[in-house]
Amino acid sequence: MALFEIRGLTKDFGGVRAVDDLDLHVDQGEIVCVIGPNGAGKTTLFNLVTGMIRPDRGEIVFDGRNVVGLRPSQVIELGIARTFQNVRLFPEMSVRENVMVARHCRTGSGMLKAVLRPPSFRREEAETRLLAEQALAFFGSRLVGWRFDTPARSLSYANRRRLEIARALASEPKLLLLDEPTAGMNPQETGELIGLIRRMRDEIGVTIALIEHDMRLVKGVSERVVVLDYGHLIAEGRYDEVASNDRVIEAYLGRKASAT
């Protein structure tokens, strides 16, 4: 059953068509990898889904609802969380605080309660703190070994990526979008992330779609691979099917380089 479906999605930037009449779906409980050459429209697709930009045409249906026109804050409240190609953390905030921020979409306290700090606010704050630490603990020794009060800026690049995933996970998403999650990681760290992605789906029940260039990760986690080129869907299927597809090989090897 499709948790998420795109129908006829189109987005132009001036004279460039980044996404072109795209149809795509992700089923409940799937792990789907979106791949394609630079400039294929992959990150634009994620930006459209999360409300950061609006499509020119088409529908984005999540859990039975068309989310086109919703603000990013509304999209995350519905259950779609994401990470970014370039890590976006609050560098001066602590590791714990960065994850606590993600709980805002699941809390009921407003500015007045934050100033007055009644018992209900303090209880909610304590619960948010606990849930943030649980999200961090899911990553095992890699994150439990951190001092939770350490500023995010002091972390290695790979650990900043892990922290960003932990923050997204803390929002209790139904669908998690990961944009190049292994960027800056070495082979050992990539292998660990493969196991983590599987655990997020198997133990927490999160449906996952990810953009990735590391074919080791794509092969290791994907149940279905979707290939984009110039905003078009040119192939989809199991990893071995798309890896031997002539159109996919041509897209990667037989085109001029273009900007991301």
VOFI-555153 format. One record per residue (C-alpha): x, y, z. Coordinates in nm, 2 decimals. Last residue first. Layout:
BEGIN
X; Y; Z
...
//
This chain:
BEGIN
2.37; 1.97; -0.90
2.55; 2.13; -1.20
2.61; 1.94; -1.52
2.86; 1.69; -1.66
2.81; 1.59; -2.02
2.63; 1.26; -2.07
2.72; 0.91; -2.16
2.84; 0.76; -1.83
2.57; 0.81; -1.57
2.27; 0.86; -1.79
2.40; 0.61; -2.05
2.43; 0.34; -1.78
2.08; 0.42; -1.65
1.94; 0.40; -2.00
2.11; 0.07; -2.06
1.98; -0.09; -1.74
2.24; -0.32; -1.58
2.25; -0.13; -1.25
1.87; -0.09; -1.26
1.80; -0.46; -1.25
2.07; -0.54; -1.00
1.94; -0.28; -0.76
1.58; -0.40; -0.78
1.33; -0.19; -0.97
1.30; 0.15; -1.12
1.42; 0.32; -1.44
1.40; 0.65; -1.64
1.19; 0.86; -1.41
1.24; 1.21; -1.56
1.37; 1.52; -1.38
1.68; 1.55; -1.60
1.76; 1.19; -1.52
1.60; 1.01; -1.23
1.66; 0.65; -1.12
1.44; 0.48; -0.85
1.58; 0.18; -0.67
1.36; -0.07; -0.48
1.44; -0.28; -0.17
1.74; -0.06; -0.10
1.97; -0.12; 0.20
2.30; -0.27; 0.09
2.29; -0.20; -0.29
2.22; 0.17; -0.23
2.48; 0.18; 0.05
2.75; 0.03; -0.16
2.64; 0.24; -0.45
2.74; 0.56; -0.27
2.56; 0.83; -0.46
2.26; 0.85; -0.24
1.91; 1.01; -0.22
1.70; 0.83; 0.04
1.34; 0.72; 0.10
1.25; 0.56; 0.43
0.93; 0.42; 0.58
0.97; 0.42; 0.96
0.86; 0.11; 1.15
1.07; 0.17; 1.46
1.24; -0.16; 1.49
1.25; -0.28; 1.12
1.26; 0.06; 0.94
1.50; 0.23; 1.18
1.70; -0.09; 1.21
1.75; -0.11; 0.84
1.88; 0.24; 0.83
2.11; 0.18; 1.12
2.27; -0.13; 0.96
2.35; 0.07; 0.64
2.48; 0.35; 0.86
2.73; 0.12; 1.02
2.86; 0.02; 0.68
2.89; 0.38; 0.58
3.09; 0.45; 0.89
3.33; 0.17; 0.81
3.36; 0.29; 0.45
3.44; 0.65; 0.55
3.17; 0.92; 0.59
3.18; 1.26; 0.44
2.85; 1.22; 0.25
2.68; 0.90; 0.39
2.34; 1.06; 0.44
2.30; 1.18; 0.08
1.96; 1.34; 0.14
1.76; 1.12; 0.38
1.38; 1.14; 0.37
1.20; 0.98; 0.66
0.83; 0.89; 0.62
0.61; 0.80; 0.92
0.81; 1.05; 1.13
0.83; 1.06; 1.51
0.99; 1.41; 1.53
1.28; 1.25; 1.72
1.39; 1.06; 1.40
1.47; 1.39; 1.23
1.69; 1.49; 1.52
1.87; 1.15; 1.52
1.93; 1.19; 1.15
2.09; 1.53; 1.20
2.30; 1.39; 1.48
2.43; 1.11; 1.26
2.53; 1.37; 1.00
2.70; 1.58; 1.27
2.88; 1.26; 1.37
3.02; 1.22; 1.02
3.14; 1.58; 1.02
3.31; 1.54; 1.35
3.14; 1.71; 1.65
3.25; 2.03; 1.82
2.99; 2.25; 1.64
2.71; 2.04; 1.80
2.80; 2.19; 2.14
2.85; 1.92; 2.40
2.57; 1.89; 2.65
2.49; 1.54; 2.54
2.84; 1.42; 2.61
2.89; 1.18; 2.32
2.95; 0.82; 2.38
2.58; 0.75; 2.36
2.60; 0.88; 2.00
2.84; 0.64; 1.84
2.79; 0.38; 2.11
2.43; 0.31; 2.00
2.25; 0.52; 1.75
1.92; 0.45; 1.92
2.07; 0.63; 2.22
2.03; 0.96; 2.04
1.66; 0.91; 1.99
1.62; 0.80; 2.35
1.80; 1.12; 2.46
1.56; 1.33; 2.27
1.27; 1.14; 2.42
1.39; 1.21; 2.77
1.44; 1.58; 2.71
1.10; 1.61; 2.55
0.94; 1.43; 2.85
1.12; 1.67; 3.09
1.00; 1.97; 2.88
0.64; 1.84; 2.88
0.65; 1.80; 3.26
0.79; 2.15; 3.30
0.53; 2.29; 3.07
0.24; 2.12; 3.27
0.39; 2.24; 3.60
0.38; 2.61; 3.48
0.68; 2.77; 3.31
0.56; 3.13; 3.29
0.78; 3.23; 3.00
0.76; 2.90; 2.81
0.39; 2.87; 2.89
0.33; 3.21; 2.72
0.54; 3.12; 2.42
0.34; 2.81; 2.34
0.33; 2.45; 2.48
0.15; 2.18; 2.29
0.43; 1.95; 2.19
0.47; 1.72; 1.89
0.59; 1.97; 1.63
0.84; 2.11; 1.89
1.00; 1.77; 1.93
1.25; 1.84; 1.66
1.41; 2.12; 1.88
1.49; 1.85; 2.14
1.73; 1.69; 1.90
1.95; 2.00; 1.87
1.91; 2.06; 2.24
2.06; 1.72; 2.32
2.37; 1.78; 2.10
2.41; 2.12; 2.25
2.33; 2.45; 2.08
2.61; 2.66; 1.93
2.61; 2.47; 1.60
2.23; 2.47; 1.53
2.23; 2.19; 1.27
2.18; 2.19; 0.89
2.41; 1.94; 0.73
2.45; 2.00; 0.35
2.26; 1.74; 0.16
1.98; 1.78; 0.41
1.79; 1.55; 0.65
1.42; 1.49; 0.63
1.09; 1.44; 0.83
0.74; 1.36; 0.69
0.48; 1.28; 0.96
0.18; 1.52; 0.93
0.35; 1.76; 1.17
0.65; 1.76; 0.94
0.44; 1.88; 0.65
0.27; 2.15; 0.86
0.61; 2.30; 0.96
0.73; 2.28; 0.59
0.42; 2.49; 0.49
0.14; 2.32; 0.30
0.07; 2.41; -0.06
0.09; 2.06; -0.20
0.02; 1.81; 0.08
-0.25; 1.61; -0.09
-0.37; 1.37; 0.18
-0.41; 0.99; 0.17
-0.11; 0.91; 0.38
0.10; 1.15; 0.17
-0.02; 1.27; -0.17
0.20; 1.51; -0.37
0.00; 1.62; -0.67
0.11; 1.79; -0.99
0.19; 2.12; -1.15
0.41; 2.42; -1.09
0.55; 2.26; -0.77
0.60; 2.46; -0.46
0.93; 2.50; -0.28
1.03; 2.42; 0.08
0.71; 2.22; 0.12
0.87; 1.89; 0.22
0.78; 1.70; -0.09
0.90; 1.98; -0.32
1.23; 2.01; -0.15
1.28; 1.63; -0.17
1.22; 1.64; -0.54
1.45; 1.94; -0.59
1.72; 1.72; -0.41
1.68; 1.45; -0.67
1.63; 1.67; -0.98
1.88; 1.49; -1.22
2.14; 1.77; -1.19
2.42; 1.54; -1.08
2.35; 1.19; -1.21
2.08; 0.97; -1.07
1.97; 0.79; -0.76
1.66; 0.76; -0.54
1.68; 0.47; -0.29
1.36; 0.32; -0.15
1.33; 0.15; 0.18
0.97; 0.03; 0.21
0.75; 0.00; 0.52
0.44; 0.16; 0.36
0.50; 0.19; -0.01
0.68; 0.47; -0.18
0.54; 0.61; -0.51
0.65; 0.80; -0.81
0.51; 0.98; -1.11
0.71; 1.28; -1.25
0.58; 1.52; -1.51
0.92; 1.68; -1.54
1.13; 1.78; -1.23
1.41; 2.03; -1.28
1.28; 2.19; -1.59
1.53; 2.47; -1.67
1.41; 2.79; -1.85
1.34; 2.98; -1.53
1.34; 2.72; -1.26
1.06; 2.48; -1.36
0.89; 2.22; -1.14
0.66; 1.93; -1.25
0.49; 1.65; -1.05
0.25; 1.45; -1.26
0.14; 1.23; -0.97
0.36; 1.17; -0.66
0.26; 0.91; -0.40
0.34; 0.84; -0.04
0.22; 0.57; 0.19
0.14; 0.34; -0.10
0.00; 0.00; 0.00
//
